[in-house]
Amino acid sequence: MLLSFWEGFILQASLILAFGAQNLFVLESGLKKDNHFIVAFICTICDFTLILIGLLGFSFLFVNFPNLKLIFGVLGTGFLAITGMRKLFSKQITDKSEFNYKNSKSSKLDTVFKSLAFSLLNPLVYIDTVFLIGGTGARIEALNLKVSFWLGASSFSCIWFFGLSYLSAQVELLRLRPQFFDKVSKISGLLLLFFATKMIYLSFFLE
């Protein structure tokens, strides 16, 4: 039982450590201390649920309905592109007096919707989390070992997202230099546009 726990833990670690749009969003939320633990919680719950869906054998939906990949690809690409452009062309902070740390935070509802979008509007998350992780666990016959595998994979997600949120929130550059926010926002915007372009390729040109 312990072996299946660590099997799930290590498999999830090997996939989630690949830096993508979701991890970028978690990192940026932590740097800004912008409801970062809510972000970590939503991302963790999404992983918990998607792995469970794979374990229950529902991965066949994406095999029988390949258009689902295109739908998520279109939605995800649009979301990433729009978010990236907004960050690139957002107003720059040129003076400390312009920077209001409390007012710069997003509403909790907006944070929840953005966290869900970054977590779910990426067709690759279903390949990695539902097919690879959930599908691996689904082949385990014993129920207790299956549950142990799910807990192992889910535990790494929890540790990773909350750890990334906490550690990035310890960076005080944003409080000391408000202009650091501009740099984070612009770099984040460029990376999101890169991820949007990558998603187009993976969703429409890679079989």
N, C-alpha and C positions, 0 to 999 in steps of 0.2 A: 504493500500500500504506500509506503514511504517512497519506494522507487518510482511509482507512477506519479506521485506528487512532484518529485524533482524532474522527472521527464517533461511534464507539462511546464514547469517553471523555466527550465533551460530552453525549451522550444520557443516559448513566448519571448524570452530574453533575446534570442537570436534574431527574431523578427522585429520586435518593437524598437530595438536600438538603432535601426536604420532611420536616419533623421528625415522627417517629412513634414508636411504642412501641419499636421496635428501636433507634433512635438514642438514645432516652431511657435504655434499658438500658445501652448502651455508655457513655454519658455518666456515669451513676451509678456504674458499675463503675470507671471511671477516677477519679472523685472519691474513692471509697473505696479505690482501689488494690486492688480485690478481683479478683484473677486477670484484670485488664483486658486483658492482651495475649492471653490464651486466648480471651476474648470476641471481641476483634477478629479473631483468626485464624479462629474458627468462623464468624463473620458473613461474612468474606471468602470462605471456602471455599463457603459456601452460595450466595453470589452467583455465584461462578465456575461452580458446578454448574448453577444455575437458568438462567443465560444460555446455557450449553452445551446444555441440554435444549431451549431455544427454538431455538437454531441448528440442532439436529438435526431439528427439525420435530415435536417431540412436543407442541406446544401444542394439537394437535387433541384431545388427551385431555380437556381442560377444555371444549372446544366440544361434543364428543359425549357427555360425561358431566357435565351441569350440576350434578348433585347433589354433585359434588366441592366446589363452591364453598360449598354449605350445610354440608357436613361440616367443612371447614376453618373456616367461620364460627362454627359451634357450639363447636368445640374452642378456637379462638382467643379467642372472647368469654369462655368459661368460665375459661381460663387467665389472661387479663388481669384479669377481675373478681376472681378469688380472690387473685391476686398483689397487686392494688391494695388490697383490703380488709385483707390481712395487713399491708401497710405502714402503712395508716392506723391500725390498732389495735395496732401493735407497742408494746412497752414503751418509754417515754421514758427517755432518759439524763438524769438530773438532777444528776449529780455526776461530776467527772473521774475519781474513783476507781472509778466503775462501768464506765468505758470501757476495754476491753482491745482495742487496735487489732488485734493478731495474731489473737485469738480471734473477732473480728468477721468474719473472712474466711470465705467459703464454701469447701466442698471443691471440688477440681478437677472431680470427676464431676458434682456439682450444677451447677457453672458451665457445663459442656458441655451438659447437658440444658436448662438455662434458655436458653442461647444458641441452641440448635436450635429451642426453642419460640418464642422471640421472632422468629426468622428465618423459620420455616416455617409457623406456625399463623396466618397472615394471608392471606386469599384475595387481597388486593390485591397482594401480592408476586408472585403468579403473573401477574396482569394486567400489572404494570409490567415485571417482570424477564423472564418467559418470553414473554409476548405482544408487548409493545412493543419491548423491547430484542432479545430472541432472535429475534422474528419479523422485525424490521428486518434483522438480520444474515442470517437465513435466505434473504432475497430476493437476497443477493449471490451471484452464480454462481461466481466464481473462488474456489477453496479457499484460496489464500494471502490473498486479501482478506477472506474470511470469518474466518479465523484472526486476522488483524490487527484486525478489528472486535471480536472476542471479547476479545483481549488489551487493547485500548483500554478497553472497558467494565469489564473486570475490574480493570484497573490503577487506575481511579478508586475502585472499591470498596475496594481494598487501602489506597490513600493515605488515603481518608476515614476508614475504621474505625480504622486504626492511628494516624492523626493525631489523631482525636477522643479516643482512649484516652490517648495520650501527653499531649496538652495539658491534658485534664481532670485527669490525675494530678499535674500540677504545682501545682494549687491546694492550698495547705497549711492552709486554714481548718479542715479536719476534724481535723488534728493539734493545732492551737492551741485550737480550741473544739469539744469533743466534741458539744455541743448542736447544732452545725451538721448533724450526722448526722440528728438528729430532723427538722429542717426539710427536708432533702433527701428523707428517707424519706416524710414526709407529702405534700409536693408531688408526689413521684413517684407515690404512691398515688392522689392525686386525678387526675393526668393519665392514669394507666392505666385508671381507671374511665371517664374521658372517651373514651379510645381504644376501650374495650370497647363503650360505647354507640354510638360511631361505626361500629364493626365490625358491630353488629347491623343498623344502618340500611343499610350498604353491602352486606351479605350477604343480607338478606332483603327489603328494600323497594326497593332500587335495581336496576333491570334493566339 
